[in-house]
Amino acid sequence: MRFTSPTNVVVLDADLVTLPDPPRIELGAGPGGYGLAVGHVGRTEVQDAARRVSDETSRASAEETRAAWRSLDGIERYLIRLWPLDEGAA
């Protein structure tokens, strides 16, 4: 995938309630064209775990429910790779 950055910073889009300070990636090569590859692991596992948490916390306290949902953190992981493109080669 290719994208053009008008600045030297990419800010990841996120739910500001759960991630109030979304990650900012500084692009060392500055503004311009970049290649982008995104991968992830754990999607199925987190969906299965979320169903279990939902079922198990239907009668739990707010604190227990919050802790159960937080236990899902880190199950799904992402790898984002960015590299500057040679603008002369397209």
PyMOL commands that set and color helices and strands:
alter all, ss='L'
color gray80, all
select helices_A, chain A and resi 43-56+62-70
alter helices_A, ss='H'
color red, helices_A
select strands_A, chain A and resi 2-5+9-11+24-26+32-41+77-84
alter strands_A, ss='S'
color yellow, strands_A
deselect
rebuild
show_as cartoon
